[in-house]
């Protein structure tokens, strides 16, 4: 039985965006929702100008560097930027909020920059614009919500599949991944949805909006379609995305249906952002133990102006841009390149703290690799040290499951021109922490070009 849309998570996601941007200058602190024509609502933070060019280019440079690190380790990156709702449905924009020239052409500009650098890009913008012209009565985005509808998610999934099937490299990779059997079923009648995050971002004196009527979809997997030997299959395609890739959008399941292949999905909300989401996935056992052949990165076009160091992001989710690239480049390494630096753990855990010694001191071109286990779930804080003095911008928080089993731990030393003599690990909860297979690996060179 198909379930109706109950997407309170949609409202929460956009609310968190508004909260994370609440420190914008006062002139920019207007209602997040814009009332358009024909009962359409739009998201104010989709509006960008040429003043955002430098930040967007930084994001592009980070993706290019990350793509190279993945490629060097046998993983192919595919980027799928979600186009601006305001561009796709510009016919419904209010007269005072039309697209500016920068917004009109920025998607194609960014896609071209990535393509020219060898990054595989799925052009959702073109397929969405063409579909609006050919099927104007099929809404690809909710009228009252910032996210794509199930119909939009279906088009995005189909566009991704067609794009990969027509690319010789990606097609060859897909042919090595087992086929699964998925079926799809749409509701025969439109049903009411509470996916209306933009309604909740309107000014207090705004008009009221009745529930939006939409078609929902359910994807099912045939029983036993991939379990001929009785073993759980290894998923070779991963989707890391934003709230557009949350289960309620139906995009993850529709991508499985369109590809007829299994897909592991990791999606994070706008409060954390795409950069934190990707790094979190790379730290997880799902990646560490079973790296994919294809890594699809869905990220909203509007977020490209907000690289890791975006000043209006909540501080705990903010990071130096180059250090983000250094960390993820270390996390994707499949082989440990020998380092002239050795790591040793001379003492046991004391008050939830471990002190790892490095000899000789590292010049910052290394990363620490180990296996860690704990009987209590906690967060480990790692800090590069010079003597008893902590390193600048070097602290990293890493969650560890308290299941007493070993988990991979990777810590990239900051490349800030300093040398480091140790790494301090502090646990958030008391209890024994076990560190084994400790070693230092030589990092590959990364830069923001």
matplotlib code that plots the C-alpha trace (Angstrom):
import matplotlib.pyplot as plt

x = [0.0, 1.4, 2.0, 0.9, 3.5, 4.2, 7.3, 7.8, 11.5, 11.2, 10.1, 12.9, 15.6, 14.8, 14.2, 17.8, 19.0, 17.4, 18.9, 22.4, 22.1, 20.7, 24.0, 23.8, 23.8, 20.6, 19.7, 19.7, 17.6, 14.3, 11.7, 13.3, 10.2, 9.2, 5.6, 5.4, 2.7, 0.0, 0.4, 4.1, 6.7, 10.4, 13.5, 15.2, 18.7, 18.6, 19.3, 23.0, 25.0, 28.5, 29.7, 29.3, 31.7, 34.9, 33.2, 31.6, 34.9, 36.5, 33.8, 34.6, 38.3, 37.6, 35.5, 38.2, 40.8, 38.5, 37.8, 41.5, 42.0, 39.2, 40.4, 43.8, 42.2, 40.0, 36.7, 34.8, 33.0, 29.7, 28.4, 24.7, 23.8, 20.2, 19.2, 17.5, 13.8, 13.7, 15.3, 13.3, 10.0, 11.0, 7.6, 6.1, 8.5, 7.1, 8.0, 10.3, 12.4, 13.4, 16.5, 19.6, 22.1, 24.5, 21.8, 20.6, 23.9, 25.7, 24.7, 26.1, 29.2, 29.9, 29.1, 31.5, 34.3, 34.0, 33.7, 36.8, 38.7, 37.6, 34.8, 31.7, 28.6, 25.0, 23.2, 19.9, 19.4, 18.9, 16.6, 14.4, 14.1, 13.3, 10.7, 8.9, 8.5, 7.3, 5.1, 4.2, 1.5, 3.9, 5.5, 9.1, 9.3, 6.6, 4.8, 5.0, 8.3, 12.0, 12.5, 11.7, 8.5, 8.5, 8.1, 11.1, 13.0, 12.1, 13.3, 16.6, 17.1, 16.3, 18.6, 21.4, 21.0, 20.9, 23.9, 25.9, 24.8, 25.9, 29.3, 31.7, 33.7, 30.6, 28.8, 31.8, 31.7, 28.0, 28.4, 30.6, 27.9, 25.2, 21.8, 18.9, 15.1, 13.2, 9.6, 7.7, 4.1, 2.5, -0.7, -3.6, -4.9, -3.2, -3.0, -2.4, 1.1, 2.4, 5.7, 5.6, 8.8, 8.5, 5.0, 6.6, 9.2, 6.7, 6.2, 3.5, 1.0, 1.4, -1.5, -2.5, -2.0, -4.1, -2.4, -0.7, -2.1, 0.7, 1.3, 3.4, 5.4, 6.7, 9.7, 9.9, 12.7, 11.9, 12.5, 15.7, 16.7, 20.3, 20.9, 21.6, 24.4, 22.7, 25.2, 24.5, 25.7, 28.3, 26.9, 29.2, 27.3, 27.0, 24.8, 25.9, 23.5, 21.5, 17.9, 17.0, 18.4, 16.5, 14.2, 11.0, 11.9, 11.8, 15.0, 17.2, 14.7, 13.9, 17.6, 17.7, 14.7, 16.1, 19.6, 18.2, 21.1, 21.4, 22.6, 23.8, 22.5, 23.8, 22.0, 22.5, 20.5, 21.4, 22.6, 25.6, 26.0, 27.4, 31.0, 30.4, 28.1, 30.7, 33.4, 31.1, 30.5, 34.2, 34.8, 32.1, 32.6, 30.3, 33.0, 36.1, 35.2, 33.5, 34.5, 32.2, 33.1, 30.8, 30.3, 27.4, 27.5, 24.1, 24.4, 22.1, 23.4, 22.6, 25.1, 28.0, 28.6, 29.1, 32.4, 33.6, 34.8, 31.4, 31.3, 27.6, 27.6, 27.4, 30.9, 31.0, 30.3, 32.8, 36.3, 39.3, 38.8, 42.2, 42.2, 38.9, 40.5, 43.5, 41.3, 39.1, 42.1, 43.6, 40.3, 40.0, 43.5, 43.3, 47.0, 49.3, 52.3, 55.3, 56.2, 59.6, 57.7, 56.8, 54.0, 54.1, 51.8, 54.1, 51.3, 47.8, 44.6, 44.6, 41.4, 40.1, 43.3, 45.9, 49.2, 50.7, 54.4, 55.8, 59.5, 61.0, 58.6, 56.2, 56.3, 52.5, 52.7, 51.4, 48.2, 47.8, 46.0, 44.8, 42.1, 40.1, 37.5, 35.5, 32.9, 31.0, 29.8, 31.7, 33.4, 37.2, 38.9, 42.2, 44.7, 48.1, 50.7, 54.1, 55.5, 52.7, 51.2, 48.3, 48.4, 46.5, 43.2, 44.1, 41.4, 39.0, 36.1, 35.5, 32.5, 33.2, 30.5, 30.6, 30.3, 33.7, 34.6, 37.4, 36.8, 39.1, 40.6, 42.3, 43.7, 45.4, 48.0, 47.5, 49.9, 50.5, 54.3, 54.7, 56.2, 54.3, 55.7, 52.5, 48.8, 46.5, 43.3, 40.7, 37.5, 34.2, 33.2, 35.2, 36.0, 38.7, 39.8, 41.9, 44.2, 45.9, 47.6, 49.0, 51.0, 51.8, 51.2, 52.6, 49.9, 49.5, 49.9, 46.7, 46.1, 43.4, 44.2]
y = [0.0, 3.4, 5.8, 9.4, 12.1, 13.1, 15.2, 17.2, 16.6, 18.9, 21.8, 21.1, 21.0, 24.4, 25.8, 24.7, 26.5, 29.7, 29.3, 28.6, 31.8, 33.9, 35.6, 37.2, 41.0, 42.6, 43.6, 40.0, 38.7, 38.7, 35.9, 32.8, 32.2, 34.3, 34.4, 33.9, 33.8, 31.0, 29.9, 29.1, 29.7, 30.1, 29.9, 33.3, 31.8, 30.5, 34.0, 34.6, 37.2, 37.5, 38.4, 34.6, 33.7, 33.4, 31.1, 29.0, 28.6, 27.4, 24.7, 23.7, 23.5, 21.3, 18.9, 18.7, 17.9, 15.4, 13.8, 13.3, 11.6, 9.2, 8.5, 7.6, 5.1, 3.4, 5.2, 7.2, 10.4, 11.5, 15.0, 15.7, 19.3, 20.0, 23.0, 26.1, 25.8, 29.5, 28.8, 25.8, 27.6, 31.1, 31.7, 31.6, 34.1, 37.5, 40.5, 41.9, 38.7, 37.7, 35.7, 37.8, 36.9, 35.2, 32.9, 32.2, 30.8, 29.7, 26.0, 25.5, 27.5, 25.3, 22.1, 23.1, 23.9, 20.4, 18.6, 20.4, 19.1, 15.5, 15.4, 13.4, 15.6, 14.8, 17.7, 17.9, 21.5, 20.8, 17.8, 19.7, 22.8, 20.6, 18.6, 21.8, 22.8, 19.4, 18.6, 21.8, 20.2, 17.8, 19.7, 18.6, 20.6, 21.1, 24.4, 25.0, 23.3, 23.8, 20.1, 18.2, 16.1, 12.4, 13.2, 15.4, 12.7, 10.2, 12.5, 13.1, 9.3, 8.7, 11.5, 10.1, 6.6, 7.9, 10.1, 7.2, 4.8, 7.2, 7.8, 5.0, 5.0, 5.0, 2.4, 0.0, 0.4, -0.2, -3.4, -4.8, -4.1, -6.8, -6.1, -6.2, -6.3, -3.3, -2.4, 0.9, 1.7, 5.2, 6.3, 6.4, 9.6, 12.6, 12.8, 15.6, 16.4, 18.4, 18.9, 22.7, 23.9, 27.3, 27.9, 27.8, 30.4, 33.0, 36.3, 36.3, 38.3, 36.1, 34.4, 30.9, 27.9, 24.8, 21.4, 20.5, 17.5, 15.2, 11.7, 9.4, 6.4, 3.2, 1.2, -2.5, -5.0, -8.5, -11.1, -13.1, -11.2, -10.9, -13.6, -16.7, -17.8, -16.7, -14.0, -10.3, -8.4, -5.7, -2.4, -0.9, 2.4, 5.0, 8.1, 10.9, 13.8, 16.5, 16.5, 16.0, 12.4, 11.8, 8.7, 10.8, 12.4, 8.9, 9.8, 7.0, 4.3, 5.7, 5.8, 2.1, 1.4, 3.4, 1.8, -1.6, -1.8, -1.5, 1.9, 2.8, 6.2, 8.7, 12.0, 14.9, 18.1, 21.7, 22.4, 20.2, 20.7, 18.7, 18.8, 17.5, 14.8, 13.6, 13.5, 11.7, 9.0, 8.5, 8.0, 5.5, 1.7, 1.6, 3.2, 2.1, -1.6, -1.5, 1.4, 1.8, 1.8, 4.7, 7.6, 9.8, 13.2, 15.0, 18.6, 21.6, 24.2, 26.9, 25.4, 25.8, 29.3, 27.8, 25.9, 24.3, 27.7, 29.4, 32.0, 31.8, 28.0, 26.9, 26.8, 23.1, 22.3, 24.8, 23.9, 25.4, 24.7, 23.2, 21.1, 19.6, 18.5, 17.1, 15.1, 13.5, 12.8, 10.8, 9.1, 7.7, 6.2, 2.4, 1.9, 3.3, 4.8, 4.4, 7.5, 8.3, 9.1, 6.3, 6.5, 4.8, 4.7, 4.5, 4.6, 3.3, 5.3, 7.8, 9.7, 9.1, 10.4, 8.8, 10.5, 9.1, 10.1, 10.8, 10.2, 12.1, 15.0, 15.1, 18.0, 17.7, 15.6, 12.5, 11.0, 8.7, 5.4, 2.9, 0.7, 1.9, 0.2, 1.2, -0.3, 2.9, 5.1, 8.3, 11.0, 11.0, 14.4, 14.2, 17.1, 17.4, 18.5, 20.2, 19.2, 20.0, 22.7, 21.9, 22.6, 25.4, 24.4, 20.7, 19.4, 16.8, 15.1, 11.4, 9.4, 5.8, 3.1, 1.5, -2.0, -3.2, -4.0, -2.3, 0.7, 2.5, 5.7, 8.2, 11.6, 14.0, 16.3, 19.9, 21.2, 24.6, 24.8, 23.5, 20.2, 17.9, 15.6, 13.8, 13.3, 13.6, 11.6, 12.6, 10.6, 12.3, 9.5, 7.6, 4.0, 2.0, 2.9, 0.4, 1.6, -1.1, -1.3, 2.2, 3.6, 6.8, 7.1, 9.6, 11.8, 12.8, 16.4, 18.4, 22.1, 24.5, 25.5]
z = [0.0, -1.0, 1.9, 1.6, 1.8, 5.4, 4.9, 8.1, 7.5, 4.5, 6.6, 9.2, 6.5, 5.1, 8.6, 9.5, 6.4, 7.5, 11.0, 9.6, 7.5, 10.3, 10.8, 7.3, 7.2, 8.4, 4.8, 3.8, 6.7, 4.9, 4.8, 3.3, 1.1, -1.9, -3.1, -6.8, -9.4, -9.7, -6.1, -6.4, -3.7, -4.1, -1.9, -1.4, -1.0, -4.5, -5.7, -6.4, -8.1, -9.6, -6.1, -5.4, -8.3, -6.2, -3.6, -6.3, -8.0, -4.8, -4.6, -8.1, -7.3, -4.3, -6.4, -9.0, -6.4, -4.8, -8.1, -8.8, -5.4, -6.0, -9.6, -8.2, -6.0, -8.5, -7.7, -10.3, -9.2, -10.8, -9.8, -10.0, -9.2, -8.5, -10.6, -9.1, -8.8, -9.7, -13.1, -13.9, -13.1, -13.8, -15.5, -12.0, -10.5, -9.2, -11.3, -8.6, -8.4, -11.9, -12.7, -13.1, -15.9, -13.5, -12.2, -15.7, -16.9, -13.8, -13.9, -17.4, -16.5, -13.5, -15.4, -18.2, -15.7, -14.1, -17.5, -18.7, -15.7, -16.3, -13.7, -14.8, -14.6, -14.9, -16.5, -14.7, -15.6, -19.3, -18.9, -16.4, -18.6, -21.6, -19.6, -18.4, -22.1, -23.3, -20.2, -18.5, -16.4, -14.7, -11.7, -11.2, -8.0, -5.3, -5.7, -1.9, -1.1, -2.1, -3.1, -6.2, -6.4, -7.0, -10.7, -10.6, -8.7, -11.4, -14.1, -12.2, -11.8, -15.5, -16.6, -14.4, -15.9, -19.5, -18.9, -17.5, -20.2, -22.9, -21.4, -22.5, -19.2, -16.9, -19.1, -18.8, -15.0, -14.9, -16.8, -14.1, -11.4, -10.8, -12.1, -9.6, -10.2, -9.1, -10.0, -9.6, -8.9, -8.9, -7.2, -9.5, -8.0, -6.6, -2.8, -0.4, 0.8, 3.7, 1.9, 2.3, 3.8, 2.1, 3.5, 6.9, 5.8, 4.7, 6.6, 9.2, 7.1, 4.0, 2.3, 3.3, 1.0, 0.8, 0.8, -2.6, -4.5, -5.9, -7.2, -5.1, -6.1, -4.5, -5.6, -4.7, -5.0, -6.2, -3.5, -4.0, -7.1, -6.0, -3.4, -5.4, -3.1, 0.1, 0.7, 1.2, -1.9, -1.8, -3.0, -5.6, -6.2, -3.5, -3.6, -1.2, -1.2, 0.5, 1.6, -2.1, -1.5, 1.7, 1.4, 1.5, -1.8, -3.4, -5.4, -3.9, -4.7, -8.1, -8.9, -8.0, -10.3, -13.2, -12.9, -12.0, -9.6, -5.8, -4.4, -1.0, 0.0, 2.6, 2.8, 5.2, 5.8, 5.0, 8.5, 8.0, 4.2, 1.4, 2.5, 5.9, 4.4, 2.1, 4.7, 7.2, 4.6, 3.8, 7.5, 7.9, 7.8, 4.8, 2.8, 4.6, 4.3, 0.9, -1.3, -4.3, -8.0, -8.6, -6.2, -7.2, -5.4, -5.5, -4.3, -4.8, -7.2, -4.7, -2.2, -4.6, -3.3, 0.2, 0.3, 3.6, 5.0, 4.3, 7.1, 7.7, 8.3, 11.9, 13.3, 14.2, 10.5, 9.1, 7.9, 6.2, 2.5, 1.8, 5.0, 3.9, 0.7, 2.6, 4.9, 2.2, 0.0, 2.9, 3.6, 0.1, 0.0, -0.6, 0.1, 2.8, 1.2, 3.6, 5.6, 7.1, 10.3, 12.8, 15.3, 18.7, 21.7, 24.8, 27.4, 28.1, 28.1, 31.0, 31.8, 28.3, 26.7, 24.5, 23.4, 20.2, 19.6, 16.1, 15.3, 13.7, 13.8, 10.8, 8.3, 7.9, 4.7, 6.6, 7.9, 10.8, 10.2, 12.8, 14.1, 17.1, 19.3, 22.3, 24.6, 24.7, 21.9, 21.9, 19.9, 19.7, 19.3, 17.6, 17.7, 16.1, 18.7, 18.8, 22.1, 24.5, 22.3, 20.0, 16.3, 14.6, 13.1, 13.6, 15.8, 14.3, 15.9, 14.9, 16.1, 17.2, 17.8, 21.2, 19.9, 20.9, 17.3, 15.4, 13.1, 10.8, 12.0, 9.7, 10.8, 8.3, 9.9, 8.9, 6.2, 7.6, 7.5, 11.0, 12.2, 14.6, 17.3, 18.3, 18.1, 21.2, 21.2, 23.7, 24.3, 25.1, 27.5, 30.1, 29.2, 27.5, 24.0, 22.1, 19.3, 17.1, 13.7, 14.3, 11.4, 9.5, 5.8, 3.3, 1.9, -1.8, -2.7, -3.0, -3.8, -4.8, -8.3]

ax = plt.figure().add_subplot(projection="3d")
ax.plot(x, y, z, "-o")
ax.set_aspect("equal")
plt.show()
